[in-house]
Amino acid sequence: MSTHDATGIPAGAPAPGPDQRPQHPSAAATAPAPRVPHTPQDPQAPRDPQAPRTPQDPPGPLTAQDPQAPHTSQVAQDPSSPRVPHPAQAPHPAQAPHPAQAPRPAQAPHAPHAPQTPQAAPPGHVPAGVFGPPPSPVGPGPYGGPAAGGGQWPPYPPAPARKALPALPVPRRIVEVDALRGFALLGILLVNVFVMSGAAGIGGGTGAVATAPGAGGDATGADSVVTWLVSFLAQGKFYLLFAFLFGYSFTVQMASAERSGARVVPRTLRRTAGLLVLGLLHAVFLFAGDILTSYALLGLILLASRNASPRGARTAAYWVWGAFGALLLLLSALMALVPPTAADLAGTDAESAALAAAYRGSSADVVGANLDQLPLVVLVAVLGAGTVVPAFLFGLAAGRSGWFDRTDPAGLLRTVRVGLAVGLPAAALAATLELGGGRWSTLGSALGMLTAPALTAAYLCGMLLFFRTRPGRRAVAVLAPAGRMSLTNYLTQSLVMALVFTGYGFGLYGELGVAVPVLIALLLYAVQLAVSGPLMRRHRHGPVEWLLRVVTLAGRPGGARTGAGQVNER
């Protein structure tokens, strides 16, 4: 039988008085005598506040302990012994409760200053707050079942939230974008007039000018210089600038549809169908080298990528351009290893002569010639997709990120320098190889197509910098109206060129050389700039733009403008 009673005091021993602190037998056996020479006092006895404190006095109610004595947390305790309250928690004698109300020692709280031994955490346990807020004390687990000890078990980190896409731009007209379209119309016209006049073929190289009889049969020195300059500065560059602006405008159209409560996909498909019909009519009746058809079909990629982030769109653009460039350079290098034979050259000359005769013939002959060139047009469009689609995606990224609203002059200037440093030498080499003929012409065309984005970026950023100057602001006022009705102006250019060079009108295909058609194109462009301004001050849209908008909205768009100041509304 145990010699201790329920309070842990040995049987027969006197009960401890108020000035005695009970200790566990093991603690009493191991703790040495205190080094303090004076007699310990009752910690609960009142202390004279005027009495000086000696260095041996403890800072509180606890008595000094031997530094060699083990800490209370290191002393093993008998689990059957009751917990003794700390003297600081014992009631003061003056305020002590009635003996009947005094708590029994076994129910006294544990001393707060004694540290508790930490318990080992279960395997795989993650402290609360590591992956988020602490779990609730009770509740189901992550799979619907009860969690052990409350909360979720095992604790899994929450799935990362998808980063929200930038807000679409407010559907408003940016006058610099219109001015860029007006500027791109010039480059498009210079390249197209080469093909429509017979100075170059749709797939590149020389056209009917080299084989046409009469005054234009032999190219002069001026013709050679003009041909090289147009190929060097314009071939393939403005086509991509239009594609970039097309991708940017797609984001504005999406924002307009969302703000009006319309569904984006049906509206975009109606617009795509309208562009496709216009492009097919343009290719069959006016100019086989149409770009509207390619924009309509490749624009479906924009629709599929409408929810892409700016960074994702740019990354995809780089991948498409890189993969296409590697394939195109490989194919062109293989073709350069096999030089064309004399029979191939003779067949090319015969095709150019037959095409010239068809374009100088009747209207039916013109339509037939355009239809015969459609397979070649499709092939050129497929090859051009490797640069057009990246331009679309870059325009999409620019619209998503609001690039036009936060252009940095230093960044624009840096892009101009890099674009010129890369684009000018590459474009010069490509123009020389392509116009030199022979086996290297195909490699020159491929090189020019791949390096055209460098000069396109330089043109884009350089014009934005120019628009910030005083002469540039005057140029914006002239170019922006033409850009606002760019679709009408583009089709008008083809119509006028068809009347001049085909059987629809004068039938001068292949007879005016190269320099004269370029002068005609510059004159036509000047007339378009002069007409577009007054027309846009009176009307909200150009004629063809209004028709396409009717198809897109499936209804009649807004009426005419009454204020000239609204033209440059941003």
Phi, psi and omega per residue, in radians:
M1 nan 2.519 -3.046
S2 -1.291 2.528 3.132
T3 -1.566 0.109 3.108
H4 -1.915 2.495 3.044
D5 -1.505 -2.952 -3.063
A6 -1.177 -0.383 -3.130
T7 -1.558 0.028 3.132
G8 1.442 0.164 3.141
I9 -1.712 2.367 -3.128
P10 -1.036 2.552 -3.128
A11 -1.132 2.357 3.120
G12 1.544 -0.168 3.137
A13 -1.421 2.569 3.136
P14 -1.197 2.625 3.140
A15 -1.196 2.505 -3.132
P16 -1.198 2.453 3.076
G17 -1.476 -3.122 -3.122
P18 -1.185 -0.353 -3.129
D19 -1.666 0.135 3.124
Q20 -2.005 2.380 -3.139
R21 -1.831 2.057 -3.135
P22 -1.170 2.510 3.110
Q23 -2.289 2.737 3.055
H24 -1.261 2.542 -3.116
P25 -0.994 -0.661 -3.131
S26 -1.178 -0.643 3.127
A27 -1.188 -0.682 3.133
A28 -1.158 -0.549 -3.107
A29 -1.326 -0.533 -3.050
T30 -1.671 -0.464 -3.074
A31 -1.360 2.205 3.101
P32 -1.335 3.013 -3.129
A33 -1.190 2.483 3.128
P34 -1.165 2.619 -3.126
R35 -1.461 -0.137 -3.112
V36 -1.232 2.221 -3.049
P37 -1.349 -0.454 -3.044
H38 -1.409 2.859 -3.114
T39 -1.313 2.270 3.126
P40 -1.104 2.494 -3.138
Q41 -1.784 2.873 3.093
D42 -1.217 2.121 -3.121
P43 -1.135 -0.364 -3.114
Q44 -1.628 -0.110 -3.136
A45 -1.245 2.543 -3.141
P46 -1.182 2.543 -3.088
R47 -1.938 2.444 3.111
D48 -1.274 2.093 -3.119
P49 -1.191 -0.351 -3.131
Q50 -1.458 -0.196 -3.086
A51 -1.303 2.359 3.132
P52 -1.239 2.572 -3.134
R53 -1.599 2.208 3.125
T54 -1.517 2.784 3.127
P55 -1.063 -0.421 -3.116
Q56 -1.437 -0.204 -3.123
D57 -1.221 2.431 3.094
P58 -1.247 2.670 -3.132
P59 -1.208 -0.221 -3.107
G60 -2.545 -2.762 -3.127
P61 -1.249 -0.217 -3.116
L62 -1.397 2.569 3.063
T63 -1.486 2.723 -3.133
A64 -1.163 2.550 3.119
Q65 -2.055 2.754 3.102
D66 -1.229 2.239 3.119
P67 -1.080 -0.352 3.104
Q68 -1.441 -0.175 -3.117
A69 -1.317 2.538 3.113
P70 -1.208 2.637 3.127
H71 -1.200 2.675 -3.103
T72 -1.070 -0.515 3.141
S73 -1.281 -0.313 -3.130
Q74 -1.630 -0.123 -3.116
V75 -1.555 2.194 3.123
A76 -1.197 2.419 3.141
Q77 -2.010 2.583 3.084
D78 -1.333 2.138 -3.118
P79 -1.090 -0.373 3.135
S80 -1.450 -0.214 -3.112
S81 -1.395 2.530 -3.130
P82 -1.338 2.789 3.100
R83 -1.437 2.238 -3.110
V84 -1.705 2.325 -3.113
P85 -1.213 2.659 3.069
H86 -1.181 2.558 3.140
P87 -1.042 -0.516 -3.140
A88 -1.164 -0.381 -3.112
Q89 -1.611 -0.158 3.126
A90 -1.273 2.543 -3.109
P91 -1.204 2.557 3.102
H92 -1.146 2.553 -3.119
P93 -1.031 -0.616 -3.122
A94 -1.260 -0.405 -3.097
Q95 -2.001 0.288 -3.078
A96 -1.162 2.431 3.127
P97 -1.303 3.062 3.103
H98 -1.084 2.520 -3.125
P99 -0.969 -0.525 3.138
A100 -1.236 -0.446 -3.119
Q101 -1.662 -0.122 -3.134
A102 -1.180 2.389 -3.137
P103 -1.244 2.502 3.106
R104 -1.203 2.612 -3.098
P105 -1.016 -0.590 -3.104
A106 -1.165 -0.390 -3.105
Q107 -1.763 0.098 -3.135
A108 -1.236 2.571 -3.139
P109 -1.232 2.764 3.138
H110 -1.248 2.602 -3.139
A111 -1.076 2.240 -3.054
P112 -1.255 -0.417 -3.042
H113 -1.441 -0.215 -3.136
A114 -1.390 2.062 -3.135
P115 -1.206 2.583 3.129
Q116 -1.655 2.554 3.134
T117 -1.283 2.124 -3.121
P118 -1.138 2.496 3.116
Q119 -1.590 2.547 3.126
A120 -1.185 2.333 3.133
A121 -1.333 2.550 3.103
P122 -1.108 2.699 -3.136
P123 -1.024 2.405 3.099
G124 1.414 0.025 -3.109
H125 -1.288 2.398 3.085
V126 -2.033 2.218 -3.128
P127 -1.020 2.604 3.139
A128 -1.126 2.441 3.105
G129 1.690 -0.121 -3.128
V130 -1.220 -0.809 -3.128
F131 -1.838 0.332 -3.138
G132 2.533 -2.793 -3.132
P133 -1.200 2.706 3.140
P134 -1.052 2.540 3.133
P135 -1.185 2.721 3.099
S136 -1.178 2.602 -3.077
P137 -1.088 -0.522 3.128
V138 -2.367 2.752 3.087
G139 2.544 3.001 -3.110
P140 -1.300 2.781 3.084
G141 -1.360 -3.068 -3.075
P142 -1.189 -0.327 -3.129
Y143 -1.891 0.337 3.082
G144 1.635 -0.259 -3.136
G145 -1.561 2.941 3.133
P146 -1.200 2.528 3.117
A147 -1.619 2.529 3.131
A148 -1.209 2.112 3.127
G149 1.314 0.236 -3.103
G150 1.512 2.735 3.123
G151 1.397 -2.920 -3.094
Q152 -1.748 2.427 3.121
W153 -2.581 2.312 -0.123
P154 -1.287 2.692 -3.096
P155 -1.349 2.100 3.105
Y156 -1.868 2.497 3.071
P157 -1.202 2.570 3.132
P158 -1.154 2.612 3.113
A159 -1.127 2.360 -3.122
P160 -1.106 2.315 -3.138
A161 -1.258 2.495 3.124
R162 -1.231 2.313 -3.125
K163 -1.140 2.273 -3.107
A164 -1.185 2.478 3.105
L165 -1.246 2.601 3.062
P166 -1.066 2.597 3.134
A167 -1.122 2.472 3.098
L168 -1.137 2.613 -3.123
P169 -1.140 2.630 3.081
V170 -1.129 2.273 -3.110
P171 -1.128 1.655 3.131
R172 -2.530 2.778 -3.069
R173 -1.613 2.183 3.073
I174 -1.720 2.093 -2.990
V175 -1.168 -0.537 3.111
E176 -1.158 -0.573 3.093
V177 -1.156 -0.734 3.073
D178 -1.090 -0.700 3.122
A179 -1.138 -0.644 3.077
L180 -1.123 -0.676 3.071
R181 -1.111 -0.749 3.102
G182 -1.081 -0.657 3.075
F183 -1.179 -0.694 -3.138
A184 -1.155 -0.461 3.107
L185 -1.035 -0.601 3.139
L186 -1.143 -0.835 3.133
G187 -1.128 -0.678 3.099
I188 -1.091 -0.737 -3.134
L189 -1.144 -0.716 -3.139
L190 -1.109 -0.665 3.127
V191 -1.287 -0.737 -3.095
N192 -1.196 -0.592 -3.115
V193 -1.169 -0.468 3.055
F194 -1.078 -0.761 -3.096
V195 -1.314 -0.766 -3.068
M196 -1.242 -0.450 3.093
S197 -1.549 -0.126 -3.127
G198 1.577 0.108 3.129
A199 -1.297 -0.384 -3.138
A200 -2.613 2.727 3.082
G201 -1.513 2.903 3.140
I202 -1.106 -0.655 3.138
G203 -1.513 0.147 -3.116
G204 1.738 3.105 -3.127
G205 1.379 -2.981 -3.125
T206 -1.358 2.701 -3.129
G207 -1.945 -2.542 -3.069
A208 -1.352 -0.181 -3.128
V209 -1.073 -0.676 -3.090
A210 -1.208 -0.346 -3.085
T211 -2.040 -0.113 -3.087
A212 -1.285 2.427 3.101
P213 -1.335 2.814 3.060
G214 1.778 -2.683 -3.025
A215 -1.174 -0.571 -3.072
G216 -1.579 0.137 -3.065
G217 -1.162 -0.640 -3.118
D218 -1.956 2.195 -3.112
A219 -1.250 2.337 3.101
T220 -1.504 3.089 3.105
G221 -1.124 -0.677 3.102
A222 -1.121 -0.669 3.121
D223 -1.106 -0.725 -3.130
S224 -1.129 -0.725 3.139
V225 -1.140 -0.785 -3.125
V226 -1.124 -0.689 3.118
T227 -1.088 -0.772 -3.136
W228 -1.160 -0.711 -3.119
L229 -1.130 -0.745 3.140
V230 -1.154 -0.729 3.099
S231 -1.150 -0.631 -3.100
F232 -1.261 -0.746 -2.993
L233 -1.749 -0.454 -2.970
A234 -2.092 -0.567 -3.023
Q235 -1.032 2.015 3.079
G236 1.431 -0.204 -3.070
K237 -1.456 -0.836 -3.091
F238 -1.336 -0.422 3.015
Y239 -1.048 -0.722 3.109
L240 -1.287 -0.582 3.096
L241 -1.101 -0.724 3.049
F242 -1.080 -0.708 -3.137
A243 -1.132 -0.714 3.093
F244 -1.065 -0.800 3.132
L245 -1.183 -0.523 3.065
F246 -1.132 -0.761 3.095
G247 -1.135 -0.668 3.095
Y248 -1.139 -0.769 -3.125
S249 -1.102 -0.462 3.107
F250 -1.083 -0.677 3.114
T251 -1.183 -0.621 3.097
V252 -1.164 -0.682 3.105
Q253 -1.159 -0.665 3.074
M254 -1.098 -0.760 3.130
A255 -1.108 -0.676 3.114
S256 -1.129 -0.704 3.113
A257 -1.138 -0.721 -3.131
E258 -1.177 -0.687 -3.132
R259 -1.202 -0.542 3.121
S260 -1.518 -0.038 3.131
G261 1.422 0.184 -3.138
A262 -1.526 2.753 3.099
R263 -1.412 2.302 -3.022
V264 -1.202 -0.792 -3.026
V265 -1.132 -0.898 3.119
P266 -1.052 -0.702 3.139
R267 -1.125 -0.736 3.135
T268 -1.161 -0.670 3.117
L269 -1.146 -0.642 3.084
R270 -1.144 -0.714 3.105
R271 -1.136 -0.719 3.119
T272 -1.091 -0.736 3.100
A273 -1.096 -0.708 3.102
G274 -1.102 -0.755 3.087
L275 -1.107 -0.669 -3.134
L276 -1.129 -0.750 3.119
V277 -1.133 -0.788 3.100
L278 -1.065 -0.716 -3.136
G279 -1.145 -0.719 3.129
L280 -1.150 -0.747 3.096
L281 -1.109 -0.693 3.115
H282 -1.129 -0.735 -3.108
A283 -1.209 -0.601 -3.074
V284 -1.411 -0.720 -2.982
F285 -1.765 -0.427 -3.058
L286 -2.068 -1.056 -2.990
F287 -2.514 2.099 -3.087
A288 -1.210 -0.419 -3.136
G289 -1.481 0.817 -3.083
D290 -1.217 2.573 3.070
I291 -1.897 -0.239 -3.086
L292 -1.166 -0.661 3.134
T293 -1.104 -0.770 3.111
S294 -1.105 -0.728 3.133
Y295 -1.125 -0.645 -3.132
A296 -1.176 -0.767 -3.093
L297 -1.305 -0.799 3.135
L298 -1.264 -0.355 3.086
G299 -1.138 -0.323 3.053
L300 -1.107 -0.454 3.053
I301 -1.149 -0.651 3.063
L302 -1.071 -0.741 3.131
L303 -1.095 -0.705 3.111
A304 -1.213 -0.426 -3.101
S305 -1.790 0.316 -3.018
R306 -1.114 -0.449 -3.119
N307 -1.709 0.175 3.135
A308 -1.275 2.538 3.067
S309 -1.312 2.809 3.096
P310 -0.985 -0.736 -3.140
R311 -1.172 -0.705 3.120
G312 -1.131 -0.685 3.117
A313 -1.136 -0.745 3.131
R314 -1.158 -0.697 3.117
T315 -1.090 -0.768 3.101
A316 -1.099 -0.651 3.123
A317 -1.097 -0.750 3.123
Y318 -1.125 -0.707 -3.141
W319 -1.137 -0.767 3.141
V320 -1.103 -0.801 -3.126
W321 -1.126 -0.721 -3.136
G322 -1.146 -0.783 -3.136
A323 -1.154 -0.751 3.126
F324 -1.136 -0.721 -3.124
G325 -1.100 -0.742 3.127
A326 -1.091 -0.747 -3.140
L327 -1.164 -0.744 -3.098
L328 -1.163 -0.728 3.116
L329 -1.134 -0.641 3.120
L330 -1.137 -0.799 -3.131
L331 -1.145 -0.749 -3.124
S332 -1.167 -0.627 3.093
A333 -1.158 -0.669 3.084
L334 -1.149 -0.672 3.108
M335 -1.201 -0.551 3.121
A336 -1.194 -0.416 3.110
L337 -1.257 -0.313 -3.136
V338 -1.956 1.744 -3.115
P339 -1.219 2.616 3.119
P340 -1.213 2.506 3.122
T341 -1.476 2.981 3.119
A342 -1.114 -0.613 3.112
A343 -1.143 -0.650 3.104
D344 -1.124 -0.751 3.133
L345 -1.149 -0.688 3.119
A346 -1.145 -0.674 3.115
G347 -1.148 -0.642 3.105
T348 -1.134 -0.735 3.124
D349 -1.127 -0.656 3.134
A350 -1.171 -0.687 3.107
E351 -1.140 -0.689 3.123
S352 -1.150 -0.693 3.122
A353 -1.161 -0.705 3.120
A354 -1.160 -0.652 3.121
L355 -1.161 -0.708 3.110
A356 -1.093 -0.722 3.131
A357 -1.136 -0.651 3.140
A358 -1.182 -0.738 -3.118
Y359 -1.251 -0.368 3.064
R360 -1.563 -0.042 -3.092
G361 -1.508 -2.590 -3.095
S362 -1.357 3.096 3.108
S363 -1.121 -0.656 3.102
A364 -1.128 -0.639 3.093
D365 -1.134 -0.656 3.129
V366 -1.119 -0.794 3.137
V367 -1.118 -0.727 3.110
G368 -1.090 -0.690 3.111
A369 -1.138 -0.683 3.098
N370 -1.123 -0.717 3.121
L371 -1.136 -0.644 3.125
D372 -1.144 -0.463 -3.107
Q373 -1.571 -0.101 -3.095
L374 -1.051 -0.710 3.087
P375 -1.027 -0.692 3.098
L376 -1.167 -0.623 3.105
V377 -1.120 -0.719 3.120
V378 -1.103 -0.727 3.127
L379 -1.101 -0.743 3.120
V380 -1.136 -0.658 3.128
A381 -1.153 -0.674 3.118
V382 -1.143 -0.745 3.110
L383 -1.160 -0.632 3.133
G384 -1.289 -0.255 -3.141
A385 -1.090 -0.465 3.140
G386 -1.139 -0.373 3.060
T387 -1.910 -0.477 -3.129
V388 -1.242 -0.788 -3.138
V389 -1.075 -0.788 3.036
P390 -1.032 -0.638 3.092
A391 -1.133 -0.711 3.041
F392 -0.968 -0.854 -3.063
L393 -1.179 -0.638 3.064
F394 -1.132 -0.676 3.056
G395 -1.134 -0.673 3.070
L396 -1.079 -0.765 3.112
A397 -1.120 -0.668 3.117
A398 -1.121 -0.683 3.115
G399 -1.234 -0.683 3.138
R400 -1.131 -0.675 -3.069
S401 -1.600 -0.031 -3.104
G402 1.134 0.724 -3.018
W403 -1.099 -0.691 -3.101
F404 -1.175 -0.391 -3.133
D405 -1.518 -0.180 -3.082
R406 -2.397 0.646 3.094
T407 -1.173 2.376 -3.128
D408 -1.782 2.180 3.141
P409 -0.991 -0.687 3.127
A410 -1.123 -0.734 3.099
G411 -1.161 -0.682 3.089
L412 -1.089 -0.769 -3.138
L413 -1.133 -0.664 3.109
R414 -1.122 -0.706 3.107
T415 -1.137 -0.665 3.111
V416 -1.094 -0.789 -3.113
R417 -1.118 -0.790 -3.137
V418 -1.169 -0.741 -3.130
G419 -1.095 -0.714 3.110
L420 -1.223 -0.689 -3.126
A421 -1.126 -0.592 3.141
V422 -1.576 -0.740 -2.988
G423 -1.335 -0.663 -3.064
L424 -1.147 -0.879 3.107
P425 -1.099 -0.709 -3.127
A426 -1.155 -0.722 3.134
A427 -1.169 -0.645 3.106
A428 -1.124 -0.764 3.113
L429 -1.143 -0.735 -3.132
A430 -1.109 -0.743 3.130
A431 -1.127 -0.674 3.136
T432 -1.166 -0.763 3.137
L433 -1.179 -0.716 -3.069
E434 -1.194 -0.730 -3.095
L435 -1.433 -0.223 3.114
G436 -1.302 -0.301 -3.134
G437 1.299 -3.033 3.117
G438 1.383 -2.788 -3.034
R439 -1.232 -0.413 -3.046
W440 -1.548 -0.041 -3.116
S441 -1.154 -0.667 3.122
T442 -1.149 -0.713 3.100
L443 -1.142 -0.638 3.078
G444 -1.118 -0.706 3.100
S445 -1.111 -0.747 3.126
A446 -1.129 -0.730 3.131
L447 -1.122 -0.722 3.105
G448 -1.133 -0.636 3.139
M449 -1.193 -0.661 -3.089
L450 -1.343 -0.570 -3.109
T451 -1.635 -0.059 3.123
A452 -1.046 -0.636 3.122
P453 -1.007 -0.490 3.138
A454 -1.137 -0.848 3.113
L455 -1.222 -0.563 3.087
T456 -1.073 -0.780 3.101
A457 -1.111 -0.669 3.106
A458 -1.140 -0.718 3.091
Y459 -1.084 -0.792 -3.097
L460 -1.059 -0.926 -3.084
C461 -1.256 -0.595 3.101
G462 -1.144 -0.700 3.108
M463 -1.192 -0.634 3.083
L464 -1.117 -0.658 3.048
L465 -1.170 -0.713 3.134
F466 -1.130 -0.620 -3.135
F467 -1.141 -0.297 -3.137
R468 -1.471 -0.178 3.119
T469 -1.552 2.967 3.135
R470 -1.150 -0.820 3.042
P471 -1.096 -0.573 3.129
G472 -1.147 -0.632 3.107
R473 -1.168 -0.598 3.052
R474 -1.197 -0.644 3.096
A475 -1.151 -0.629 3.100
V476 -1.072 -0.732 -3.131
A477 -1.095 -0.444 3.130
V478 -1.556 -0.706 -3.041
L479 -1.401 -0.593 -3.026
A480 -1.057 -0.776 3.114
P481 -1.048 -0.679 3.099
A482 -1.147 -0.604 3.103
G483 -1.249 -0.530 3.122
R484 -1.164 -0.499 3.076
M485 -2.022 0.762 -3.063
S486 -1.109 -0.628 3.132
L487 -1.125 -0.765 3.093
T488 -1.103 -0.757 -3.141
N489 -1.153 -0.654 3.123
Y490 -1.098 -0.827 3.123
L491 -1.199 -0.579 3.097
T492 -1.136 -0.685 3.082
Q493 -1.013 -0.800 3.125
S494 -1.116 -0.674 -3.138
L495 -1.125 -0.789 -3.137
V496 -1.162 -0.764 3.125
M497 -1.112 -0.635 3.097
A498 -1.153 -0.658 3.109
L499 -1.180 -0.527 -3.111
V500 -1.445 -0.743 -2.922
F501 -1.872 -0.169 -3.102
T502 -2.038 3.140 -3.134
G503 -1.202 -0.129 3.028
Y504 -1.135 -0.450 -3.074
G505 -2.414 -1.905 -3.031
F506 -1.439 -0.370 3.093
G507 1.137 0.771 -3.094
L508 -1.654 0.453 -3.112
Y509 -1.094 2.157 3.067
G510 1.328 0.161 -3.052
E511 -1.978 -0.086 -3.076
L512 -1.942 0.150 -3.135
G513 1.261 -2.503 -3.079
V514 -2.052 -0.797 -3.053
A515 -1.142 -0.694 -3.113
V516 -1.142 -0.812 3.060
P517 -1.025 -0.602 3.110
V518 -1.156 -0.712 3.083
L519 -1.100 -0.678 3.087
I520 -1.099 -0.727 3.136
A521 -1.120 -0.729 3.118
L522 -1.119 -0.679 3.091
L523 -1.134 -0.738 3.110
L524 -1.097 -0.707 3.136
Y525 -1.126 -0.698 3.109
A526 -1.105 -0.689 3.107
V527 -1.132 -0.698 3.126
Q528 -1.122 -0.697 3.087
L529 -1.101 -0.692 -3.115
A530 -1.223 -0.567 -3.093
V531 -1.469 -0.582 -3.039
S532 -1.139 -0.640 -3.107
G533 -1.039 -1.029 3.115
P534 -1.051 -0.610 -3.114
L535 -1.171 -0.700 -3.138
M536 -1.336 -0.347 3.036
R537 -1.298 -0.354 -3.125
R538 -1.772 -0.439 -3.048
H539 -2.259 2.704 -3.126
R540 -1.397 -0.598 -3.099
H541 -2.337 2.754 2.956
G542 -1.278 2.935 -3.088
P543 -1.033 -0.873 -3.117
V544 -1.246 -0.614 3.084
E545 -1.091 -0.672 3.113
W546 -1.127 -0.743 3.128
L547 -1.117 -0.755 3.127
L548 -1.159 -0.593 3.111
R549 -1.201 -0.597 3.063
V550 -1.070 -0.752 3.126
V551 -1.174 -0.702 -3.100
T552 -1.153 -0.790 -3.105
L553 -1.492 -0.154 -3.056
A554 0.968 0.673 -3.136
G555 -3.089 3.099 -3.093
R556 -1.398 2.231 3.101
P557 -1.347 -3.036 -3.117
G558 -1.118 2.905 -3.078
G559 -1.510 -2.678 -3.035
A560 -1.410 2.751 3.042
R561 -1.488 2.629 3.107
T562 -2.031 -0.292 -3.112
G563 -2.021 2.296 3.136
A564 -1.207 -0.456 -3.116
G565 -1.198 -0.283 -3.120
Q566 -1.408 -0.135 -3.114
V567 -1.113 -0.734 -3.113
N568 -1.662 0.439 3.136
E569 -1.134 2.274 -3.102
R570 -1.904 nan nan
